[in-house]
Amino acid sequence: MKNLCVIQHTEAEYLGLIEDHFEGRNIRFTYKRPFTSGGTLPTSTEGYDGLMLLGGGPYGLVSGHLLPSISHELRLTKAFLDQGLPVIGLELGALILCVAAGGGAAEAPLRFEVQRATATRPGLLGGTLPDSLPMAMYLRDAPVLPPNADVFATAASGAPLIFALHGNCIGFLGHPGTKRGMVEDLIMEFAETPDDTVATLQLLGQAQSEIAVTLTDLMVGISAHTGLM
């Protein structure tokens, strides 16, 4: 049975719909919550078969209120990459993965959006990545991908929304297993919130069933791509 280290950055945002898919595949996951009283982070990869970095709400890497644990998380992510172990990054986690892999991050405002991600070519993730899928995004800043990144899907603007690195790592600029209730709780957790949250929550509610259906096949591809199955 594989054991995944999952780093959580806020009370509200967790694996969401992804939890059931991991459990159904006998992939164990252990949440690490450095923001809680007495919360700690691993100092090495020992005991884990992979790393998952979740979103951080309004926290940024290069602007706004910077993620307090960023230095430790970059070192830890680099250790997983150096060991050839898979890393999955969602939202802020995707930016951490990008920086640890030799890329960077650029200033971008806090935003909550529901965009359509369009695959850059057919057959990605073993054919489980659809040509188009909804992507709910709640984050600040934007990735500057390293030269070896493989962009799997883009927004209408051409900005990357899903990218792969190191053969077994993947970053999502959104949360493919998000729930509307998670975002509602995230909005209430912090004083700083994006604009137009009410309208975007309505869009997320409309996309929720498609997000759940898409995730069923997508998790097959993610598990195979990362070697977790």
Number of C-alpha atoms within 10 A of each C-alpha: 10 16 16 22 21 22 25 22 24 21 15 19 20 22 25 17 17 18 14 12 18 20 11 10 15 14 18 16 21 14 14 17 17 17 16 11 7 7 9 13 17 15 11 12 17 8 11 17 21 26 24 25 27 25 31 24 29 27 21 26 23 16 17 15 12 14 19 14 13 13 10 13 21 17 14 19 28 20 16 21 22 11 11 15 21 23 28 24 27 27 27 32 28 28 30 27 29 27 20 20 21 14 17 18 18 15 14 15 15 20 18 23 20 18 19 17 25 22 21 17 12 13 12 16 20 14 13 18 24 18 16 15 19 19 25 30 25 25 26 28 22 25 25 16 22 15 9 13 19 17 19 22 26 20 16 11 6 11 14 24 25 24 20 23 22 17 14 20 26 26 29 26 27 28 27 24 22 22 21 18 14 15 21 14 14 20 19 11 14 11 8 13 17 17 12 11 16 10 10 16 19 13 16 24 14 12 18 18 12 13 22 17 10 19 21 15 16 19 20 20 19 21 17 14 19 20 16 21 15
